[in-house]
Amino acid sequence: MTENEVREILQKKPKFNFYYGTAPTGPFHFAYLIPLNKMVQLAGIGGTGTILLADYHAHLDDMKTSFELMDLRSEYYKQCIKGILGKAAKQLRFVRGSEYQHRRDYVEDLYRIAARVTTNRAKRAASEVVRMKGDAKVSELLYPLLQILDVKYLSADITVGGIDQRNIYMLGRELLEFVNYRKGTYIFMPLLPSLRGGGAKMSASDPTSHIRVTDSPEQIKSTINKAYCPAGVLDQNPITSTVRYIIFPRMGKLLIHRKEKFGGDVEFDNIDDFERAYSSKDIHPMDVKNAVAQTLIELLEPARTYFENHPDILEEVERTFEK
């Protein structure tokens, strides 16, 4: 939003700033690779990237993370991201929201834009991101306003986010001029469907809908094998969506092992060719599942290894998710 603005930034700025923010709330799962892969791509063409660990946001969202747990969960998210990005993580800096969101200039800017937003508009902006149960809490209405200001305080030329963030950032395009910053430019990434199917998005709170980056190879294979993946169907298919939005952007190809009687191994280096073959039922869903599971095992291995070497951190953080 908009494509022309993104092109202009990439063409005119030898160095540009970009950021992606995530609130350390629930278990870190593999769908985060979708926006993180875009961060790697932007860094690769010369940008300076920031990963925002939005710890205050994690509390504002229905107190999903207490103040006492902010340090633990922020470090957990940081190590998960560093692990799944590998060497590419060295191109990005990590910042916690609590490092700057209490500063006087930030708070004054918050007051400036809060005075211009109705409660209905704030609620609509936050509705796809914040867990609202019944009447909205004041914190849940503040959530989108802080996120809007992050664009300014991280000096972002481009912001990367999930498509569920669209309402927040579109409000930001109207408000940033009142705090002396240009309207934001955004790249919105698609959301991965739940592994359970049914048209729902993947949820950190539903362990059957996702794969944690710390899951063992056996757990990954088991979860993928049980996942919704109808033959010949691409729409709302979490397995083929994983191929399009995670594996191809990161690996550039997909190797599918098959027995000779079923045609032998086949490798795709173009996502459109893969999807055509799947839609035509030239590839069996189980063969795709096996290929996806093996690729995810490889992609998530560094994060898994880190926590295998630091089991105390993982055990402590997982206990907080069980409460």
C-alpha positions in Angstrom: 0.0 0.0 0.0 0.7 1.4 -2.4 2.7 -0.5 -5.0 3.9 2.7 -6.6 5.1 4.0 -3.2 7.1 0.9 -2.6 8.7 1.1 -6.0 9.6 4.7 -5.5 11.2 4.0 -2.2 13.3 1.1 -3.6 14.3 3.2 -6.6 15.1 6.5 -4.9 16.7 5.5 -1.6 20.1 3.8 -1.6 19.3 2.8 1.9 15.8 2.4 3.3 14.4 1.4 6.6 11.8 -1.2 7.2 10.3 -3.1 10.1 8.1 -5.9 11.2 6.5 -6.1 14.7 5.2 -9.0 16.6 3.8 -9.2 20.1 5.3 -12.0 22.3 2.1 -13.6 23.4 1.5 -17.3 22.5 3.8 -20.0 21.2 5.9 -19.0 18.2 4.8 -21.0 15.2 6.1 -21.5 11.6 3.6 -19.2 10.0 5.7 -16.3 11.2 8.1 -17.2 8.4 5.8 -15.5 5.9 6.5 -11.9 7.0 10.0 -12.8 8.1 10.9 -14.1 4.6 9.9 -10.7 3.3 12.2 -9.1 5.8 15.1 -11.2 4.5 14.2 -10.2 0.9 14.2 -6.5 1.8 17.5 -6.8 3.6 18.9 -8.5 0.6 18.3 -5.5 -1.6 19.9 -3.0 0.7 17.4 -2.2 3.4 18.1 -1.7 7.1 15.5 -3.8 8.9 14.2 -3.9 12.5 12.3 -6.6 14.3 10.0 -5.0 16.9 9.3 -7.3 19.9 6.1 -5.4 20.9 6.1 -6.3 24.6 3.8 -3.5 25.7 1.4 -4.6 22.9 1.4 -8.1 24.4 0.0 -6.7 27.6 -2.5 -4.3 26.0 -4.1 -7.2 24.1 -6.2 -8.6 26.9 -3.2 -8.9 29.2 -2.0 -12.0 27.2 1.5 -11.3 28.6 2.0 -9.8 32.0 4.6 -7.3 32.8 6.4 -10.0 34.8 6.6 -12.3 31.7 7.7 -9.6 29.2 11.4 -10.3 29.5 11.1 -14.1 29.2 8.7 -14.1 26.3 10.6 -11.4 24.4 13.8 -13.4 24.6 12.0 -16.5 23.6 10.6 -14.8 20.5 14.0 -13.3 19.7 15.7 -16.6 19.8 13.0 -18.3 17.7 13.3 -15.6 15.0 17.1 -15.7 15.0 17.0 -19.5 14.7 14.6 -19.8 11.8 16.3 -16.9 9.9 19.8 -18.2 10.5 22.6 -16.0 9.0 20.0 -13.6 7.6 19.1 -12.6 11.2 22.4 -10.8 11.4 21.1 -8.3 8.9 18.3 -7.3 11.2 18.3 -5.4 14.6 16.0 -6.4 17.4 14.2 -3.7 19.4 11.7 -4.0 22.2 8.7 -1.6 22.3 9.4 -0.9 26.0 12.7 0.6 25.0 11.1 3.7 23.6 7.3 3.6 23.9 7.3 5.3 27.3 9.4 8.3 26.2 7.9 11.7 26.6 7.9 12.5 22.8 6.2 9.2 22.0 3.5 9.6 24.7 2.8 13.2 23.6 2.4 12.0 20.0 0.1 9.3 21.4 -2.1 12.0 23.0 -2.1 13.9 19.7 -3.5 11.1 17.6 -5.8 9.8 20.4 -7.6 13.1 20.4 -8.4 12.6 16.7 -9.8 9.0 16.8 -13.2 8.0 17.9 -13.7 4.8 20.0 -15.6 3.2 17.2 -12.7 3.9 14.7 -10.1 2.5 17.2 -12.2 -0.6 17.8 -12.6 -1.2 14.1 -8.9 -0.8 13.5 -8.0 -3.3 16.2 -10.8 -5.8 15.6 -8.8 -8.3 13.5 -5.7 -8.2 15.8 -6.8 -7.8 19.4 -8.8 -10.4 21.3 -11.9 -8.4 22.2 -14.4 -10.1 24.5 -17.5 -8.1 25.1 -16.9 -4.4 25.8 -13.5 -3.3 24.5 -11.0 -2.4 27.1 -9.2 1.0 26.9 -5.9 -0.9 26.4 -7.4 -2.6 23.3 -8.3 0.7 21.8 -4.8 2.1 22.6 -3.2 -0.9 20.9 -3.6 0.3 17.3 -2.5 3.8 18.2 0.8 2.6 19.6 1.3 0.5 16.5 0.7 3.5 14.2 3.4 5.5 16.1 5.9 2.7 15.8 6.2 3.5 12.1 7.5 7.0 13.0 9.7 6.0 15.9 11.4 3.2 14.0 11.9 5.6 11.1 10.2 3.1 8.7 10.0 3.8 5.0 8.3 0.4 4.6 6.4 -1.6 7.2 5.8 -5.3 6.8 2.7 -6.9 8.4 0.1 -9.5 8.0 -3.1 -8.6 6.1 -4.9 -8.7 9.4 -3.0 -5.5 10.3 -4.5 -3.6 7.4 -7.1 -1.7 9.3 -4.6 -0.4 11.8 -2.1 0.8 9.3 -4.8 2.4 7.0 -5.8 4.5 10.0 -2.1 5.3 10.4 -2.0 6.7 6.9 -4.5 9.3 8.0 -2.9 10.1 11.4 0.9 10.1 10.9 0.8 13.6 9.3 -0.5 15.0 12.6 2.8 13.9 14.3 5.0 15.3 11.6 5.7 12.0 9.7 4.8 11.0 6.2 1.9 8.6 5.7 3.1 5.0 6.0 3.9 2.6 3.1 3.1 -1.0 3.8 3.6 -4.5 2.5 0.9 -6.9 3.7 1.5 -10.6 3.8 -1.2 -13.3 3.5 -2.1 -15.4 6.6 -1.7 -19.1 6.6 -4.9 -21.2 6.9 -5.3 -23.4 10.0 -3.8 -26.9 9.6 -7.3 -28.1 10.7 -9.0 -26.6 7.7 -12.4 -25.0 7.9 -11.3 -21.7 6.6 -9.9 -20.4 9.9 -6.5 -18.7 10.1 -3.7 -20.3 12.0 -3.8 -19.6 15.7 -1.1 -19.7 18.3 -3.8 -20.6 20.9 -4.9 -23.7 19.1 -2.1 -26.3 19.1 -3.8 -28.4 16.5 -3.8 -25.6 14.0 0.0 -24.9 13.8 3.5 -26.2 14.2 5.7 -24.6 16.9 9.3 -23.9 15.8 10.5 -26.0 18.7 8.5 -29.1 17.7 10.6 -32.3 17.2 10.9 -33.8 13.7 8.4 -36.5 14.8 5.9 -33.9 16.0 6.2 -32.0 12.7 5.7 -35.1 10.6 2.7 -36.2 12.7 1.0 -32.7 12.6 1.5 -32.4 8.8 0.3 -35.9 8.1 -3.0 -35.0 9.9 -3.4 -31.6 8.2 -6.2 -30.7 5.9 -5.0 -31.1 2.3 -7.7 -32.1 -0.2 -6.5 -33.5 -3.5 -6.6 -31.0 -6.3 -7.8 -28.1 -4.1 -5.6 -25.0 -3.5 -8.1 -22.7 -1.8 -7.7 -22.7 2.0 -5.3 -25.5 1.7 -2.7 -25.0 4.5 -0.2 -27.4 2.9 -0.1 -26.0 -0.6 -0.2 -22.5 1.0 2.9 -23.4 3.0 4.6 -24.3 -0.2 3.6 -21.0 -1.8 4.2 -18.6 1.0 7.0 -20.2 3.1 9.0 -22.8 1.1 9.3 -21.1 -2.3 10.2 -17.6 -1.0 12.8 -19.2 1.2 14.1 -22.2 -0.7 13.1 -21.4 -4.3 12.2 -25.0 -5.0 10.4 -28.1 -3.7 11.7 -31.6 -4.1 9.1 -34.3 -3.8 10.3 -37.9 -3.3 8.1 -40.6 -4.8 8.4 -44.3 -5.5 9.2 -45.2 -9.1 5.8 -46.7 -9.7 4.3 -43.4 -8.9 6.5 -41.5 -11.3 9.7 -41.1 -9.2 11.1 -37.9 -7.7 10.0 -34.6 -9.1 11.4 -31.1 -8.4 9.6 -27.8 -8.9 11.5 -24.6 -9.2 8.4 -22.5 -10.0 5.4 -22.2 -7.7 2.9 -21.9 -10.6 4.1 -25.2 -12.1 3.7 -26.9 -8.7 0.2 -25.5 -8.3 -0.9 -26.6 -11.8 0.4 -30.1 -11.1 -1.4 -30.2 -7.8 -4.7 -28.9 -9.2 -4.5 -31.5 -12.0 -4.0 -34.2 -9.3 -0.6 -35.2 -10.8 0.8 -35.1 -7.3 -0.6 -37.0 -4.4 -1.4 -34.9 -1.2 0.7 -37.4 0.9 3.7 -36.9 -1.2 3.4 -33.1 -0.8 2.9 -33.5 2.9 6.1 -35.6 3.2 8.1 -33.0 1.2 6.6 -30.1 3.3 7.3 -31.9 6.6 11.0 -32.5 5.6 11.5 -29.0 4.5 10.0 -27.5 7.7 12.2 -29.8 9.8 15.3 -28.4 8.0 14.1 -24.7 8.3 13.2 -25.0 12.0 16.2 -27.0 13.0 18.4 -24.1 14.2 15.7 -22.8 16.6 15.0 -26.3 17.8 18.7 -26.9 18.4 19.0 -23.6 20.4 16.2 -24.6 22.8 17.5 -28.2 23.0 20.7 -26.6 24.3 18.7 -24.2 26.6 15.9 -26.4 27.9 15.4 -24.3 31.0 14.3 -21.4 28.9 11.9 -23.4 26.8 10.4 -25.2 29.9 9.9 -22.0 31.7 8.2 -20.2 28.8 6.0 -23.2 27.9 4.8 -23.3 31.5 3.5 -19.8 31.0 1.5 -20.8 27.9 -0.2 -23.6 29.8 -1.7 -21.2 32.4 
